[in-house]
């Protein structure tokens, strides 16, 4: 990790309804108000995924009020100083994030985090997949910000 302090982090995925909002909520809880944390997707979903809301609530974090946004909704963030770090959570978002990072002079990390929405089964099996995603994101954040 660079010695330059991180002031703003963007987490990006495909729809901004599962992985990136989960990562952003975990990062906000870990980093506090001194670091601006945002999330987005290639496009914005209509709403956050209810299973993501449920497993984050188990961890004491609220995703109920999260409003998904796409990369195109980030103009305000660039005006406010951009991002120092972009954490990309899906292969599809890599190219878009690379272009944004080049414009902002930001560092890019790619975390291969499986998509829990692809898991089938009963409610508890699906929740377990979302819990695994949440816990994986938490471990990645712990390694990045010890």
N, C-alpha and C positions, 0 to 999 in steps of 0.2 A: 504494500500500500504506500502511496506517495506520502511525503511528509507534509504536503499542503493540506491544511484542514478542510474537511468536507463541510460545506455550508448548506448544500441543497442536493437531494437525491431524487431521482425519478426511477420508479419501477414500471416496466412496460411488459405487456403480454398481448393477447389477441383481442379480447373483448372488455377488459377491465371489469370483470365480474367475479373472478375467483383468485387467481394467483397474485396479480399485482396489487389488488386492494388488501389481500391478506398480508403480503410482504410490507406494504406501506404502514398498515396498522401496527404490525410487530416492530417496525423500525421506529415509528413515532413513540411507542412505549419505551423502547430501549434508549433512544437518543434524546428524547425530551424536546423542548421548544427551541433549543439552540440550533437545530438542523431542520431546514424546511424539507418535508417529505411529500411527494406527489406520486400519483399513479395514473397510468393511462393504458389504452389499448390501441391496436391498429384501427379499430372502430369501437364505438361505445355500445355496450349492451343496453337493453331497456332497463334492467335492474340488476342489482347484485344477486348472486346465487344464494338461495336460502340455506343450502348446506354449508356454504362458506360462513354465512351469518351465524349459524348454529355452532360450528366448531370454534369460531373466534369468540363467541359468547362464553364457551366453556373455559377459554383462556382469559376471560375478563375484559375482552376487547369488543367494542361495538362497531359492527359494519352495517347496521340497519340504515343509517343515514347516508351511507356512501352513494354518490351519484356517479355512475360510470361516465368516463370521458375518453375521447380519442386523442390521438396526437394533434389533430387540428384544433383542439380546444386548449392547447398549451401556449398560445400567443402571450397571454398574461404572464406566464412564468418566465419567458425569455425577457420580457420587459423588466421584470423584477430582478434580473441578474442571472438568469439561466440556471443551469445545473452543473455541479462539479463532477457528478457521478451518475451514470445511467446503468441500471441493473436490468438486463433483458432476461425474460423468463420463458420465451418461446422462440423457436427458430424463425418463425414468420416475422417476428418483430425486429430481428437483427438488422436487416437492411435499412429500415426506416430509422431505427435508433442510431445507426452508424452515420447517416446523413445529418441528423440532429446534433450528434456529438461533435462532428466535424465543424458545424457552424458555431457551436458553443465552446469548443475547446475542452470538452468534457472527457473524462475517462469512461470506458465502457467495460462492463463485466457481463458475462453470459453464464447464467445458472440454468442447467438442464433440470428443470423441475417437472416431473410427470403431471399430466392433466388428470385430476381426479374425476372430471365429468365423464371420462371414458369408461369408468368402472361401473359394472352392472351388478345387480344383486338386490338384496333387501335393504331397507333403510339403514340398518346398523352397518352392513358391509360398505355401503356407499359413504356413510359418515366416517368410517375407519379410513377410507381412502383420502378424504378431506383432512382428517387429523394427521395422516402421514405427510401430506403436503404442508400443512401448517408447521409441523415439527421439523420438516426438512428446511423450510424457510427460516425458522428460528435458529437452526444450527448454522446455516450459511451466514446469517446476520451476526451470530456470536463469533464466527471465524473472522468476519470482515471488521467488526467493531468489538474487539475483546474488552 
